[in-house]
Amino acid sequence: MLSTRSRVPAHTSSEINAQIQEEMRRRVMYYAEHQVQIPEQLAALSREWDIERAIEANASVLAFIGTVMASKGDRRWLGLPALVTAFLFQHAIQGWCPPVPILRRLGFRTSYEIEQERQALKALRGDFQDVAASGDRANAALRAAKA
């Protein structure tokens, strides 16, 4: 059984996974040389939609459209929300559904991949230096993780 954080990458082509990782590596390298811009990038990461959010939004829009169209008289449209909810369930169980390859190619990352970049930028910014030197390392670590 795959962990929640590895389900989507496990069902994504190695080429796309490598591309996503390489883009993140290039961004972190850039911000290593432009540290004054790190707060802006951290804010952008906080606003970035992960793949789960994109799938949920996509599914809800399609289910709503199908329901509205069926309510206007053509019951065949009920097939759309039925299909979408089946795909959503498939994604919840397996970490894959038909939109996943498309969304990954568009650059949607998992929350874990976004968090990797966030932690790398926080390390570059120096957020974790105080943890080792602190007398209260546990609370210092929690404060650094929230920053």
N, C-alpha and C positions, 0 to 999 in steps of 0.2 A: 504494500500500500504506500503510495507516494505521500509525502508531507504536503501540507497546504502550500508552502512556499515553493515547492519544486514541481507541482502539478503542471502548471502552464509551460514552464521551460521544457519539461519532459515531453510535451506534446507540440513543441515548436521545433522547426528545423534547426540543425546545428548552425547553419549559415546565418539565420536570423538572430539566434541567441548570441553568436559571436559578434555580429554587427551591433547589437544593443550593448554588449559589454565593451566593445571597442569605442563606441560613441561616448560612453560614460568615462572610460579611461582618458580619452582626449579632453573631455570637459574638465576632469579633475586635474590633468596636467596643465591646462590653461589657467585654472584658478590657483594653482600652485604658484604661478608667475604673476597673477593679478588678484592678490588676496583681498584687496579693498572691495572687490566686486562679490565676494563670497556671500555677504548678507542678502544681496539681491537675488543670487541664485538659490539660496536656501528658501527665500520667500517664494520663488517660482516653483521649487520642488513641492512646497506645501500646497500650491494650487494645482499641481499636475494631476490629471485624472489617471488612476491606474486602470489596468485592463478589466478588473472586476467591476469598477464603476461604469466603464464604457459598455460592458456587456449588459449590466442591469438597466442602464438608460436605453440602450438599443432594444432590449426585450420589452420594456414597459411601453415604449413608443409603438412598436409593432403590435403588441397585444391591444393597446388602446385603439389603434387604427382599425384593426380587425373587428373589435367589439362595436365601434361606432358604425362601421360599414354594415355589419350584420343587423344593427338596430334600424338601419334605414331600409331594410327589407330583403337583402340578399343573405340568407343564412349560411351560404357557402363561405362567407368571410370568417365564420367562427373557426374555420380550419387554421387560420393564421395565429390567433392566440393559443390554440391547442398545440400547434407546432412549436411556437416560440417558448411556451412554458415547458414543453418536453426537452427542448434544447437547453433551457436554463437548468433544468434538473440534471441533465446529462453533464453539464459543466460543473455543477455542484458536486457530483459524484466522481467524475473522471478528471476534471480540469481541462476538458476539451469540449468544444461544440463548434459548429460550422463558422461562426464569426471569428474565432480565435486566430486562425492563420492570417486572416485579412487584417485584424486589429494589430497583430504583432508586426506585420509588414509595414503598417502605418506608424510603427514606433511606440505603441502602447506597451508600457512596462508593468511588471507586477509591483505590488507595494513593497516587496522585499528588495527588488532592484532599485527602486527609488530610494529606499532607506539606505542601501549600500552607498549611494552617491552622497546622501545627506551626511552619513557618518564620516565618510572620507573628507568632505568639506569641513566638517566640524573639527576633525583632527588637524587639518591644515590650518584652521583658524586658531588652534591651540586650546580648544575647549577641554581636552583631557589631561593637560599638563598639571593642573591643580589637583587632580584626583590622587596621584601617587604621593604628592607632598602633603596631602591633607591628613590631619589627625583623625578625622571622621570620614574615612574613604567611602563608606557606603552612601552617605548623604551627598558627598561631593560627586560621586558617580551618578546618582539620580539627578542632581541639578545639571550636570553636564549633558545627560541624556535628554533632558527637557529643553535645553537651549536651542 
